[in-house]
Amino acid sequence: MAQWARQARRDDGTRVYDDATVKERLARIAIEAEVSRLLDILGAEAVLRREAGDAPLNAAVDEAFRGGVVGTIYGGSTEIMREIVAERVLGLPRSRSK
């Protein structure tokens, strides 16, 4: 798919691959494929907690999975990024006081 995106041209002559959204989607697909491959290798034990005693990689996979979502909201960073995108990219009015 990435090879096709590098070669395909839009009506205006730009490459499909030069679109940031296309690059992001290709990256997500690659990441999800790699995660799926690795989880198939580890099997059901990948989600064992440290307390289980025999969790692979000392439960690092489980801990990363459970902490991944929480890490995005520490200190309100997700909300701040939404506000920045709304203001600068979408041109919406400022939603917080100065």
PyMOL commands that set and color helices and strands:
alter all, ss='L'
color gray80, all
select helices_A, chain A and resi 2-7+16-18+20-47+50-52+56-71+74-89
alter helices_A, ss='H'
color red, helices_A
deselect
rebuild
show_as cartoon
